[in-house]
Amino acid sequence: MVRNVAGVMAELEPEDFYLLSGVEQGMRFSEWVNRGKLPELSNLTSEEVEYRIDRCATRELIHRKTIQYEGYTLTAEGYDALALRTFSERDTIEGVGAPLGVGKESDVLEVQSYTPLALKFHREGYTEFREVTRERDYTADNQHVSWLYTARKAAEREYDALEALYPEVSVPRPIDQNRHAIVMGKFDGVELDRTKLTDDQAVGVLDLILREVATAHAAGYVHADMSEYNVAVSESGVTVFDWPQSVPTDHENAREFLERDVGNLVSYFRRKYPGPIPTLDVDAVSERIAADDFETVRSHTV
């Protein structure tokens, strides 16, 4: 999806982005933006709007509907294009490379820049908007919340967490953020669920991950979505990624989320490595982490 957008970026003209920005502004108030409002929103003439609509629609950057009125909405590709242009103008990235990972709620790609980087586009709300608005607390107070807002807030939340945690916690290095997109350092390793560890390694890796959870808590954050799918394991250690659902430690449900994170990790290791991993007291481990008691966290994990 994103690679296609990167390929057409050179074909787009400044006025195309004016139109896309106009649609974006209109979507703050309605999922579909009335055609008649686009000249004002984009600061283009009606004739120019018509021409730009054809160019952007041909490149699948916008969708049109004509049921009650002629309206337009951004596609995910259109929103991607706006973020890519901003990153380019900031000299954050020079180009987009191969996909690193594609999921239901995000796409991650390599970035061509001064150092190996990754570009993450949040997709929260694009395909399952109703379910997301029920689950994510940052949409609760908004009567009209577009998927653009939902995805942008997820990116902002994740970027804020990375900035607060890096480098004390082993998380991707935050580089830049715009709209629903984050540029971050590219990290080594394989997802935990795809690793095959020896017994000794399993004990050590669980200990490392729980220590990262403890350090993050001391820095003021609970991941709130820990699993074997958002931990990377490499020869140099572990990296905990995917922080859009993180909450500050003073959140009313922070302790509940912390216990769930610890429980998810312990359950995974007990299930995959039943021999070397002892039966752990999740409540006791969570209590030590919540108390920022680093010296005794290890005694409950190995």
N, C-alpha and C positions, 0 to 999 in steps of 0.2 A: 504493500500500500504506500508506504512512505518513499520507497525507492522510485516509484512512478512519479511522485510529486517532485522529488529532487531532480529528476530528469527533465521536467518541464519548467523548472525555475528560470532557466536562461531565456525561455521563450516569453516570459511574462514581462509586461511593461509597467511602469509606475502607476498608470491609470487603472490597470487590472487590480493592483493592490488597493487602490482607493475604493474600488467597488467592493472588494472582499472585506475591507475594513468597515465600509458602510453597512454591509449585511451583518457583520459582527456586532456593530453598535445596535442595530435594530433588534437583534436577537436577545438583547437584554430585557426586552419587553414582550416579545412574542416569538414563538418557535419559527413562524413564517413571517417574513418582512414584506409588507405591501410594496408592490412595484412602484407605486406613486410616491413613496417616501425616499426612494433610493437617491434621487438627485440631491436632495438636501443632506442626507446622511453621508454620501460619498463626495460631496462638493464637485459633482460633475453635471454637465448638461444632460437633458433627457436623451438627446441624440447619442451622446457619449456613453451614457448608461446602457442604452440598447446595444451598442457595439460591444461594450465590455461584458455584458451579460452573455452574448453569444460566444465570446472568446473563453470565458470562465466555465460556461456550461459544457462546451465542447471538451474541455480538459477535465471535466467532472469535479470542479472545485465548488460548484453550487448545484442545488436541486431546485426545480420549479414545480409549483402546484397551481392549478387553476380551478379548484372546486368551488370555493366561495368568492375568491378574488385571486388575482395573479400575485403569487407570493414566492419568495426565495429564501432558502436556508443554506448555510455552509455545510459542505460535506466534511468528513474528517480530513480529507486531503486539502480542502480549502483552508482549514484552520492550521494544518501543518505548514502550508505555504506561508502564512502570515508569521508563524514562529520562526521558520527557517530564514525568512528575510531579515527579521530582527537580529538573529544570531549572526548573520552574515554582515549586517551593518555594524555590529559591535566588534567584528573581527574575532568572534568566539570560535567559529568554525569556517573551514574553507570548502568542505564538501562532505557528502554523506556516502558511506560505504555499505558493506554487506550487513545483513541482519544478524544480530547476536541472540535475539530471543523475541518470540511473538506470543503474546498471551491474550486472554479475554479482556484484560484491563490495561494493557500497555504493549507498545512495540519498542524494542531497543535495537539500535543500529550503531555500527562503527562510525566514527567521525574523523574526517581528515583535518588535522590541526597540527599545532606545534609539538604535541605529545599525544600518545594513544588515549583517546577519549571515547565516551559512549553517549549516545543521544537517546533519551527516553521520552516517548510520547505517551501521555496518559490517555486512556480510552474510557475511563469511568463514565457511565451514563450514555454512551453513544448507541449501544445496542440494547441495553436493558435499563433504560432510564428510570422507569417506575420502581423497579426493585432497588436501584441504587439510592433513590431519594428517600426510600423508607429506611434504609440501613445506615446512611451516612449522616451524622448529626449536624454537619455544617450546611445542610440544605433545609433544616427543619423550620426556620423562620422565614422562608421565602415562598410567596405564593406562586410566582412564576420563576422557575429555576431551569435554565436551559442546560443541555449537556455540556455546552462550552463552559459554563460556570462551574459545574460539578467537576469536570476534568481539570480546570485551572486551579480550583481550590485544592484538589488532591495533589497537584504538582507543587503548589505553594507550601502545603503542609509537609510534604516529603522534603523539599529543599530546606525549609526552616529546620527540620530535624537533623538533616545532614550537616548543616552549618553549625548547629549547636554541639553535635557529637564528634565531628572530625577535628583532630586526629586521635583524640583520647580513645574513642571507640573505633573498632575496625569496620568502617563503613566506606562506601565510595566517596571519593573526594568531590565536593560540590564545586562546580565551575561557573555555571550561569543558569538562569531560569527565565522563561518567558511564556506567558499564557499556560498551556497545558504541557510544556516541554521542559526537560531538565538536561543540561550537559554536565557530565560527571566524569571522573577518572575511570578508565577501564581497569578492571581488577582481574587478577588471575584466579584460577580455581575451577572446580567442577561442583555443580549443585550436589548438596549432601545426599539427596535421594538417589543419585547416580554413582555414588562412590561405594567401593568395597574396601572396608577397613579390617585390619587385623583386630584381635581382641584388645591388645594394648592400645592400638590407635583409637578404637572406639571409645574407650574410657577417657583418653586424653582429649579427643575432639569434643566430647560432651562437656568436659570440664572447661575447655576453651570457650565454647559457645555460652555456657552459663556465666562465665566471667565477663564476657562482652555484654550480656544482659544486665549483669550487676553494675558494670561501669556505666552503661547507658542510663540506668536508673539513678545512679549517683549524679549524672549530668542532667537529670530532670526529665527523662523520657522513658516510656514503655512502648515497645514495638507494637504490641496488640494484634499481631498476625503472624507470630513465629511458627515456622514449620520447616520441614526438610527441604522445602522448595525455595526458601529465601536465605539460605546459608551456603556460601561457596567454600570449599575446602581445597587448600593448596599446600605445597611443601612448607610454605612460610607461615601458615596459620589458617585462620578462618576470616571470612568477610560476611557481615550481616547486611543484606540489602532489602529493598522494597519497604519503605517507611511511610507510605501515604496514610495508613490507618493509625499511625502512632499517636499517643496522647501524652500530655504532660503529666508528671507524677502527682500533681494536685487535682487531676481530673477525678470526678466523683466515682468513676468505675476503674480507676487505674489499678487498684489492688486486684480486682477481679480479672482484668486483662493480664496482669503480671502472672497470676496463678495459672491462667489458661496457657500463656506462653510456655511457662516451665512445664506444665503438664503435657503439652503437645510434644515438646522435645524429649522428655523422659519416656513418654509412650512410644515414640518412634524408635528410640534406641533400645528400649526393652523388647520391642517387637522384632527388630532386625538383628539385635545382638543380645539375645537372652542370657547367654553364658556369662560374659564379663561384666555386664551392667547389673548392679544390685537393685533390689527393690528400694526405691528412694522415696522419702517422705516429701512429697511436693509442697505441702504446706510449710514444712520446716525450711526447705530451700527458699521458698518465696519469702518467708518471714525474714530470713537472713539478708536476702537481697533488698527487701523493702527497708530494712534497718541500716543499709549500707555497711554491713558487717563483712568486709572482704576476707578477713582472716579466717572466718569459720564457714564461709560458703563452700570451700573445698572439702571440708570434713563431711559435708552432707552429700557430696557428689562422687567421691572416689573412695 
